[in-house]
Amino acid sequence: MSTAPLRVLFVSDVYFPRVNGVSTSIATFRADLAAAGVETTLVVPQYGAAPAVPDDERVVRVRAGKVPRDPEDRRMRWGELLRTLHELRDRRFDLVHVHTPFLAHYAGVRFARTAGIPVVETYHTFFEEYLHHYVPLLPRALGRRLARSVTRSQCGQVDAVIAPSQPMHAMLRASGIERPIQVIPTGMPADRFVRGDGARFRREHYLPPDRPLLLYVGRVAHEKNIGFLLEMLLEVRRSRPDALLVIAGEGPAREALAAQVARLGLDREVVFIGYLDRERSLPDCYAAASVFVFASRTETQGLVLLEAMAQGCPVVSTSHLGTASILQPGCGARVAPDEPAGFAQAVVGLLDAPDRAAHCGVQGQVYARGWTSALMARRMHEFYAEVCARAKMIPLSADSAGTGEPDERQACLDS
């Protein structure tokens, strides 16, 4: 392997201040890849508000417009994106790494083919299972076929695919993806293991110091199955009427969930607290929780499970897709049934047995240390080197992997 540092161009349709798993994954990998000697330049949208943490000099923002019916995201202007990438051509990148399947994909592929360098893409999102939430008039079966068709097309345009978990690897293969696929999860940075101040969090958010607190952290989106957690809370309160559910995050399902809370009579038992600062408030939030609860069916990895474990917070979760790769024997988590009463029983079992809950928390923290971000970055570095070496043996042609132009099917997903 060459000792010269690799230069990698990251392209993504989302990044901070937009908070989600993709933004977190990009930031985590960039920090640890830099320590491993990989130089990354990141091209992302410009949002209306400046990020809480200023960008470094290798983050390039592209002018972007609002996305209809989606106040959180921004859509980069196609011409501006192409001009921005053209201006970066003299940096002589070794590889392009695309992180999202919208305009970033097509622009990234086009740049790579023009430059004669390989391109890889991380498949962060399982579109088949959540497209129907955002295009309700589209029949679910048709939406799945459309999403799978776009996935096959896009994965066929890159040199290799990165899956965040083994179940996602299997799903991509089942979808007909024939390109090389490497499983590389997002890891936990060392600072995520520094214990937060739970008492401070409760004081700052006016939460009673002695009430058992169930916690959900993540995007408040329809595909996250948060409504299930509200139904589960009803069951928990049959034996633990003092239980409180805190929902940390924002997203398009907030209004619908607030209506469900009112309908179920849980106004005093559910607290929405919005986004939290990752450096202080989020660790404090995990430390304040009695149990972390999660029921999403669409996670490609389930990074928040590891975040909770790193803070020593006991976890109760269903096991679907990416979360199944984390919820392994010895992880300390309780895998719960996918129905409210059974899930609630697992939660109450920990609330009623503090010693058992503490043991689960310690187990989880030890387990999470096997998912350190430095280790995952080393694996990514090795993967980049392998892809670059393979590209030198197999010359790339401009049309070997598609045109790098958005097609009509993608326009449907991007509307």
NUBA-144602 format. One line per field, with one value per residue (C-alpha): residue number from 1; residue in three letters; x, y, z. Coordinates in Angstrom, 3 decimals. Example, Ala and Ser with C-alpha at 12.3 -4.5 7.8 and 13.67 -1.06 7.14 Angstrom:
! NUBA-144602
nr: (1, 2)
rest: (Ala, Ser)
px: (12.300, 13.670)
py: (-4.500, -1.060)
pz: (7.800, 7.140)
***
This chain:
! NUBA-144602
nr: (1, 2, 3, 4, 5, 6, 7, 8, 9, 10, 11, 12, 13, 14, 15, 16, 17, 18, 19, 20, 21, 22, 23, 24, 25, 26, 27, 28, 29, 30, 31, 32, 33, 34, 35, 36, 37, 38, 39, 40, 41, 42, 43, 44, 45, 46, 47, 48, 49, 50, 51, 52, 53, 54, 55, 56, 57, 58, 59, 60, 61, 62, 63, 64, 65, 66, 67, 68, 69, 70, 71, 72, 73, 74, 75, 76, 77, 78, 79, 80, 81, 82, 83, 84, 85, 86, 87, 88, 89, 90, 91, 92, 93, 94, 95, 96, 97, 98, 99, 100, 101, 102, 103, 104, 105, 106, 107, 108, 109, 110, 111, 112, 113, 114, 115, 116, 117, 118, 119, 120, 121, 122, 123, 124, 125, 126, 127, 128, 129, 130, 131, 132, 133, 134, 135, 136, 137, 138, 139, 140, 141, 142, 143, 144, 145, 146, 147, 148, 149, 150, 151, 152, 153, 154, 155, 156, 157, 158, 159, 160, 161, 162, 163, 164, 165, 166, 167, 168, 169, 170, 171, 172, 173, 174, 175, 176, 177, 178, 179, 180, 181, 182, 183, 184, 185, 186, 187, 188, 189, 190, 191, 192, 193, 194, 195, 196, 197, 198, 199, 200, 201, 202, 203, 204, 205, 206, 207, 208, 209, 210, 211, 212, 213, 214, 215, 216, 217, 218, 219, 220, 221, 222, 223, 224, 225, 226, 227, 228, 229, 230, 231, 232, 233, 234, 235, 236, 237, 238, 239, 240, 241, 242, 243, 244, 245, 246, 247, 248, 249, 250, 251, 252, 253, 254, 255, 256, 257, 258, 259, 260, 261, 262, 263, 264, 265, 266, 267, 268, 269, 270, 271, 272, 273, 274, 275, 276, 277, 278, 279, 280, 281, 282, 283, 284, 285, 286, 287, 288, 289, 290, 291, 292, 293, 294, 295, 296, 297, 298, 299, 300, 301, 302, 303, 304, 305, 306, 307, 308, 309, 310, 311, 312, 313, 314, 315, 316, 317, 318, 319, 320, 321, 322, 323, 324, 325, 326, 327, 328, 329, 330, 331, 332, 333, 334, 335, 336, 337, 338, 339, 340, 341, 342, 343, 344, 345, 346, 347, 348, 349, 350, 351, 352, 353, 354, 355, 356, 357, 358, 359, 360, 361, 362, 363, 364, 365, 366, 367, 368, 369, 370, 371, 372, 373, 374, 375, 376, 377, 378, 379, 380, 381, 382, 383, 384, 385, 386, 387, 388, 389, 390, 391, 392, 393, 394, 395, 396, 397, 398, 399, 400, 401, 402, 403, 404, 405, 406, 407, 408, 409, 410, 411, 412, 413, 414, 415)
rest: (Met, Ser, Thr, Ala, Pro, Leu, Arg, Val, Leu, Phe, Val, Ser, Asp, Val, Tyr, Phe, Pro, Arg, Val, Asn, Gly, Val, Ser, Thr, Ser, Ile, Ala, Thr, Phe, Arg, Ala, Asp, Leu, Ala, Ala, Ala, Gly, Val, Glu, Thr, Thr, Leu, Val, Val, Pro, Gln, Tyr, Gly, Ala, Ala, Pro, Ala, Val, Pro, Asp, Asp, Glu, Arg, Val, Val, Arg, Val, Arg, Ala, Gly, Lys, Val, Pro, Arg, Asp, Pro, Glu, Asp, Arg, Arg, Met, Arg, Trp, Gly, Glu, Leu, Leu, Arg, Thr, Leu, His, Glu, Leu, Arg, Asp, Arg, Arg, Phe, Asp, Leu, Val, His, Val, His, Thr, Pro, Phe, Leu, Ala, His, Tyr, Ala, Gly, Val, Arg, Phe, Ala, Arg, Thr, Ala, Gly, Ile, Pro, Val, Val, Glu, Thr, Tyr, His, Thr, Phe, Phe, Glu, Glu, Tyr, Leu, His, His, Tyr, Val, Pro, Leu, Leu, Pro, Arg, Ala, Leu, Gly, Arg, Arg, Leu, Ala, Arg, Ser, Val, Thr, Arg, Ser, Gln, Cys, Gly, Gln, Val, Asp, Ala, Val, Ile, Ala, Pro, Ser, Gln, Pro, Met, His, Ala, Met, Leu, Arg, Ala, Ser, Gly, Ile, Glu, Arg, Pro, Ile, Gln, Val, Ile, Pro, Thr, Gly, Met, Pro, Ala, Asp, Arg, Phe, Val, Arg, Gly, Asp, Gly, Ala, Arg, Phe, Arg, Arg, Glu, His, Tyr, Leu, Pro, Pro, Asp, Arg, Pro, Leu, Leu, Leu, Tyr, Val, Gly, Arg, Val, Ala, His, Glu, Lys, Asn, Ile, Gly, Phe, Leu, Leu, Glu, Met, Leu, Leu, Glu, Val, Arg, Arg, Ser, Arg, Pro, Asp, Ala, Leu, Leu, Val, Ile, Ala, Gly, Glu, Gly, Pro, Ala, Arg, Glu, Ala, Leu, Ala, Ala, Gln, Val, Ala, Arg, Leu, Gly, Leu, Asp, Arg, Glu, Val, Val, Phe, Ile, Gly, Tyr, Leu, Asp, Arg, Glu, Arg, Ser, Leu, Pro, Asp, Cys, Tyr, Ala, Ala, Ala, Ser, Val, Phe, Val, Phe, Ala, Ser, Arg, Thr, Glu, Thr, Gln, Gly, Leu, Val, Leu, Leu, Glu, Ala, Met, Ala, Gln, Gly, Cys, Pro, Val, Val, Ser, Thr, Ser, His, Leu, Gly, Thr, Ala, Ser, Ile, Leu, Gln, Pro, Gly, Cys, Gly, Ala, Arg, Val, Ala, Pro, Asp, Glu, Pro, Ala, Gly, Phe, Ala, Gln, Ala, Val, Val, Gly, Leu, Leu, Asp, Ala, Pro, Asp, Arg, Ala, Ala, His, Cys, Gly, Val, Gln, Gly, Gln, Val, Tyr, Ala, Arg, Gly, Trp, Thr, Ser, Ala, Leu, Met, Ala, Arg, Arg, Met, His, Glu, Phe, Tyr, Ala, Glu, Val, Cys, Ala, Arg, Ala, Lys, Met, Ile, Pro, Leu, Ser, Ala, Asp, Ser, Ala, Gly, Thr, Gly, Glu, Pro, Asp, Glu, Arg, Gln, Ala, Cys, Leu, Asp, Ser)
px: (0.000, 1.321, 2.404, 1.123, -2.085, -5.305, -7.400, -11.118, -14.000, -17.167, -20.444, -23.727, -27.195, -27.342, -25.004, -25.106, -26.962, -29.402, -29.259, -29.588, -27.581, -25.956, -24.611, -23.312, -21.680, -19.927, -18.584, -17.414, -15.601, -13.978, -12.487, -11.031, -9.942, -7.936, -6.150, -5.480, -3.879, -6.844, -7.597, -11.294, -13.065, -16.823, -19.342, -22.780, -25.769, -25.849, -28.628, -30.333, -28.799, -25.094, -24.099, -23.582, -20.014, -18.260, -17.187, -13.539, -11.690, -12.404, -16.195, -17.553, -21.136, -23.307, -26.225, -29.458, -33.193, -35.979, -37.564, -41.394, -43.178, -39.821, -38.646, -35.500, -33.752, -32.236, -31.774, -28.482, -28.762, -27.606, -25.614, -24.022, -23.098, -21.423, -19.510, -18.356, -17.048, -15.363, -13.514, -12.205, -10.706, -7.152, -7.075, -6.375, -8.591, -7.918, -11.553, -15.099, -17.326, -21.051, -23.298, -26.820, -28.787, -30.113, -28.210, -25.019, -25.027, -25.298, -22.860, -20.378, -20.485, -20.127, -17.117, -15.418, -15.864, -14.607, -11.577, -10.930, -11.047, -13.194, -16.401, -17.989, -21.316, -22.626, -26.206, -27.340, -31.114, -33.578, -35.949, -38.109, -39.647, -40.404, -41.209, -44.935, -44.938, -43.911, -45.749, -49.014, -50.842, -48.229, -49.240, -46.804, -45.861, -45.249, -43.151, -40.993, -40.438, -39.580, -37.141, -35.494, -35.160, -33.444, -31.167, -30.081, -29.478, -27.450, -25.398, -24.588, -23.080, -20.421, -17.356, -18.278, -20.968, -20.625, -23.353, -23.603, -24.619, -24.699, -28.514, -28.207, -25.574, -28.024, -30.849, -28.705, -27.718, -31.372, -32.177, -29.871, -26.802, -23.759, -21.101, -18.638, -20.238, -18.235, -19.833, -18.407, -20.575, -20.245, -18.381, -18.459, -15.970, -14.113, -15.931, -19.263, -18.140, -17.705, -20.630, -23.135, -24.820, -28.326, -29.314, -28.319, -30.440, -33.496, -33.038, -32.600, -35.725, -37.847, -38.153, -38.841, -35.637, -37.273, -39.628, -38.496, -37.629, -37.992, -36.014, -36.222, -33.501, -33.658, -35.496, -39.179, -40.260, -43.057, -40.704, -39.207, -42.340, -42.585, -46.358, -45.711, -43.731, -46.722, -48.937, -46.249, -46.192, -49.896, -49.039, -46.060, -48.229, -50.534, -47.876, -45.650, -47.969, -45.017, -43.220, -42.377, -41.409, -38.980, -38.705, -35.497, -35.390, -37.394, -39.040, -42.158, -44.116, -44.095, -47.597, -49.149, -47.475, -48.651, -52.189, -51.761, -50.466, -53.590, -55.860, -54.288, -54.487, -50.703, -50.163, -48.508, -46.508, -44.777, -42.271, -40.958, -37.637, -36.398, -32.809, -30.021, -26.424, -24.366, -21.381, -23.124, -26.916, -27.203, -24.844, -26.704, -29.997, -28.809, -27.456, -30.839, -32.731, -33.808, -34.283, -33.638, -36.491, -36.407, -38.751, -37.752, -38.108, -36.035, -32.611, -29.615, -27.518, -29.156, -26.371, -28.443, -28.455, -24.666, -24.810, -27.120, -24.935, -21.802, -23.468, -24.337, -28.064, -30.054, -31.635, -34.938, -35.490, -37.137, -34.735, -35.199, -32.757, -29.705, -30.537, -30.292, -26.563, -26.097, -28.481, -26.216, -25.605, -23.608, -24.707, -26.683, -29.836, -33.251, -34.725, -38.464, -41.462, -42.921, -46.168, -46.862, -47.646, -44.591, -42.310, -43.742, -43.097, -39.388, -39.266, -41.053, -38.725, -35.799, -37.634, -38.585, -35.056, -32.497, -29.591, -30.475, -30.798, -27.397, -25.833, -27.338, -25.908, -22.401, -22.652, -23.737, -20.873, -18.297, -19.943, -20.017, -16.226, -15.921, -17.488, -14.975, -14.887, -11.096, -11.373, -14.095, -12.046, -9.087, -11.365, -12.635, -9.055, -8.159, -11.292, -10.446, -6.961, -8.348, -10.811, -8.083, -5.734, -8.459, -9.245, -5.607, -5.787, -9.149, -9.097, -12.222, -14.212, -16.572, -19.582, -18.624, -21.061, -23.811, -24.105, -24.081, -27.253, -30.484, -33.175, -36.970, -37.270, -34.910, -36.909, -39.894, -37.922, -36.451, -39.752)
py: (0.000, 3.452, 5.665, 8.771, 10.075, 9.275, 12.236, 11.458, 13.634, 13.199, 14.338, 14.360, 15.906, 16.283, 17.447, 19.495, 21.581, 18.949, 16.341, 12.689, 9.484, 10.374, 13.675, 11.913, 9.145, 11.607, 13.730, 10.678, 9.091, 12.359, 12.933, 9.446, 9.177, 12.375, 10.732, 7.721, 9.902, 10.192, 13.734, 14.326, 17.248, 17.386, 18.981, 19.554, 21.941, 25.409, 25.679, 28.846, 28.704, 28.314, 25.058, 25.237, 24.040, 26.049, 24.125, 23.244, 24.504, 21.338, 21.594, 23.229, 24.500, 24.678, 27.062, 25.179, 25.722, 24.486, 21.085, 21.185, 19.780, 19.213, 22.113, 20.305, 19.467, 21.503, 20.614, 21.720, 23.662, 21.302, 23.840, 25.244, 21.755, 20.923, 24.223, 23.612, 20.165, 21.493, 24.057, 21.238, 19.210, 20.475, 18.829, 15.520, 13.238, 9.506, 8.478, 9.837, 8.689, 9.442, 9.354, 10.016, 8.859, 12.202, 14.895, 14.050, 10.598, 11.787, 14.658, 12.450, 9.717, 12.274, 13.910, 10.553, 9.343, 12.640, 12.522, 8.830, 7.832, 5.231, 6.059, 4.252, 4.856, 4.151, 2.878, 4.690, 4.549, 1.710, 3.554, 0.517, 0.559, 4.231, 5.713, 5.123, 7.440, 10.389, 9.527, 8.161, 8.076, 5.670, 2.025, 0.444, -2.458, -0.116, 2.156, -0.766, -1.825, 1.737, 2.150, -1.206, -0.309, 2.981, 1.201, -1.321, 1.428, 3.611, 0.819, -0.321, 3.107, 2.930, 0.734, -0.595, -0.221, 0.186, -1.292, -0.132, -3.608, -7.250, -7.290, -4.361, -6.327, -9.214, -6.880, -5.312, -8.722, -9.797, -6.655, -7.839, -5.705, -7.342, -4.730, -5.490, -4.725, -4.081, -3.926, -0.996, 0.368, 3.827, 3.564, 5.353, 8.216, 8.068, 11.104, 9.263, 7.102, 10.085, 9.853, 12.686, 14.440, 13.049, 15.186, 18.341, 17.297, 16.749, 20.132, 21.992, 20.400, 20.553, 16.783, 15.247, 13.759, 10.515, 9.549, 6.613, 8.079, 6.156, 7.754, 7.814, 9.678, 10.116, 11.715, 12.213, 10.588, 8.212, 5.341, 5.397, 3.737, 6.157, 5.732, 2.154, 3.498, 5.600, 2.515, 0.694, 3.492, 2.898, -0.706, 0.285, 2.653, -0.163, -1.259, 1.845, 4.879, 7.141, 6.333, 9.249, 9.094, 11.707, 12.086, 13.842, 14.956, 16.733, 15.682, 15.522, 13.197, 15.592, 16.961, 13.525, 12.158, 15.114, 14.365, 10.702, 11.713, 13.800, 11.031, 8.517, 10.909, 10.975, 14.745, 14.647, 11.514, 12.418, 15.233, 16.411, 18.204, 18.661, 18.468, 18.362, 19.523, 16.389, 17.522, 18.073, 17.858, 14.505, 12.613, 14.210, 13.026, 9.424, 9.576, 10.800, 7.881, 4.790, 2.811, 3.642, 2.410, 1.884, 0.219, 1.403, -1.142, 0.732, 1.317, 0.434, 0.273, 1.769, 4.029, 5.422, 1.979, 2.120, 5.723, 4.663, 1.661, 3.842, 5.943, 2.854, 3.278, -0.010, -0.650, -2.295, -2.577, -4.586, -6.236, -5.346, -4.956, -2.965, -3.067, -6.863, -6.536, -4.608, -6.578, -9.583, -11.900, -10.122, -6.611, -6.132, -5.032, -6.621, -7.621, -7.074, -8.433, -6.260, -5.712, -3.152, -5.456, -7.668, -4.669, -3.021, -6.166, -5.997, -2.328, -2.876, -5.799, -3.357, -0.559, -2.965, -4.410, -1.563, -3.984, -5.885, -2.631, -1.459, -4.771, -4.396, -0.888, -2.092, -4.940, -2.518, -0.122, -2.908, -4.163, -0.684, -0.392, -3.040, -0.546, 2.298, 4.808, 4.598, 0.890, 1.509, 4.304, 1.951, -0.503, 2.277, 3.340, -0.224, -0.449, 2.791, 1.494, -1.787, 0.018, 2.338, -0.577, -2.498, 0.572, 0.761, -2.840, -2.323, 0.956, 3.066, 4.324, 7.280, 5.070, 2.007, 2.820, 4.989, 8.592, 10.221, 12.145, 12.154, 9.992, 10.156, 7.479, 9.374, 12.531, 10.721, 9.852, 13.339, 15.214)
pz: (0.000, -0.876, 2.015, 0.208, 1.839, 0.030, -1.088, -1.030, -2.170, -0.088, -1.692, 0.222, -0.048, 3.762, 6.506, 9.686, 10.769, 9.417, 12.159, 11.140, 10.948, 7.625, 8.991, 12.090, 10.061, 7.736, 10.600, 12.542, 9.606, 8.505, 11.947, 12.245, 8.615, 9.108, 12.037, 9.785, 7.100, 4.697, 3.513, 2.842, 1.174, 1.754, -0.650, 0.907, 0.749, 2.231, 4.819, 5.970, 9.434, 10.084, 11.810, 15.565, 15.037, 12.268, 9.173, 8.707, 5.644, 3.664, 3.855, 0.690, 0.767, -2.367, -2.737, -2.237, -2.358, -0.109, -0.665, -0.973, 2.109, 3.822, 6.027, 7.211, 3.950, 1.137, -2.522, -4.044, -7.283, -10.033, -12.017, -8.878, -7.716, -11.041, -11.009, -7.457, -8.309, -11.451, -9.335, -7.129, -10.010, -9.352, -5.919, -7.688, -5.665, -5.620, -5.065, -4.735, -1.861, -2.322, 0.749, -0.582, -3.636, -4.844, -6.770, -4.881, -6.463, -10.059, -9.639, -7.780, -10.412, -13.206, -11.513, -10.906, -14.484, -15.896, -13.593, -14.297, -10.623, -8.810, -6.960, -4.004, -2.273, 1.200, 1.218, 4.384, 3.897, 3.289, 0.951, 0.188, 3.651, 4.118, 0.689, 1.230, 4.269, 2.094, -1.131, 0.338, -3.003, -4.384, -3.750, -1.312, -3.571, -6.498, -4.279, -3.245, -6.838, -7.820, -4.933, -5.681, -9.371, -8.524, -6.047, -8.676, -11.212, -8.881, -7.340, -10.881, -11.567, -8.849, -8.421, -4.973, -2.324, 1.438, 3.651, 7.287, 8.472, 7.428, 7.043, 4.629, 2.700, 2.399, 1.331, -1.399, -2.723, -2.679, -4.692, -7.452, -6.688, -8.255, -7.445, -4.615, -1.234, 1.939, 5.402, 7.385, 10.222, 11.701, 14.987, 18.328, 18.894, 22.190, 23.600, 23.381, 26.314, 28.666, 31.048, 30.875, 33.796, 34.061, 37.053, 35.166, 32.191, 34.362, 36.032, 32.729, 31.235, 34.400, 34.650, 38.073, 39.554, 40.648, 37.797, 35.619, 32.232, 28.983, 26.158, 22.372, 20.440, 16.680, 13.829, 14.614, 11.382, 10.398, 9.542, 13.066, 14.482, 17.415, 17.527, 18.625, 21.601, 22.637, 22.594, 24.568, 27.168, 27.842, 28.708, 30.885, 32.892, 33.940, 36.421, 36.460, 36.319, 37.119, 33.824, 31.518, 27.827, 26.466, 22.670, 21.611, 17.980, 15.313, 12.084, 9.922, 12.224, 15.197, 14.592, 14.042, 17.168, 19.263, 18.101, 19.056, 22.485, 23.045, 21.765, 24.157, 27.100, 27.576, 27.582, 31.030, 30.312, 27.013, 26.556, 23.171, 23.661, 20.088, 18.912, 21.476, 21.312, 20.709, 22.744, 26.083, 26.112, 24.324, 26.695, 29.611, 28.113, 27.845, 31.403, 32.669, 31.123, 32.990, 29.756, 26.103, 23.876, 20.110, 17.611, 14.125, 11.325, 8.735, 10.302, 8.160, 11.327, 14.426, 15.649, 18.533, 20.155, 20.381, 21.628, 24.449, 25.275, 25.300, 28.016, 30.047, 29.426, 29.396, 25.987, 25.027, 21.280, 18.574, 16.148, 12.486, 9.609, 10.770, 14.463, 14.313, 13.599, 16.868, 19.067, 19.400, 22.396, 25.066, 24.061, 27.281, 25.472, 25.806, 22.432, 22.749, 20.833, 18.108, 20.001, 22.744, 25.674, 25.218, 24.701, 27.815, 29.853, 28.930, 29.954, 33.275, 33.998, 34.020, 35.851, 38.641, 38.948, 39.188, 39.752, 36.606, 34.664, 35.911, 34.846, 31.372, 31.181, 32.059, 29.543, 26.848, 27.539, 27.275, 24.075, 22.495, 22.901, 20.194, 17.759, 18.103, 15.270, 14.960, 14.134, 11.541, 9.953, 9.550, 7.789, 5.529, 4.727, 3.740, 1.605, -0.210, -0.939, -2.303, -4.588, -5.880, -6.517, -8.356, -10.497, -11.619, -12.817, -14.563, -16.534, -16.067, -19.032, -19.058, -19.787, -17.734, -14.965, -16.315, -17.365, -13.968, -14.873, -12.838, -14.412, -14.262, -11.590, -9.321, -9.898, -8.373, -5.231, -4.999, -5.238)
***
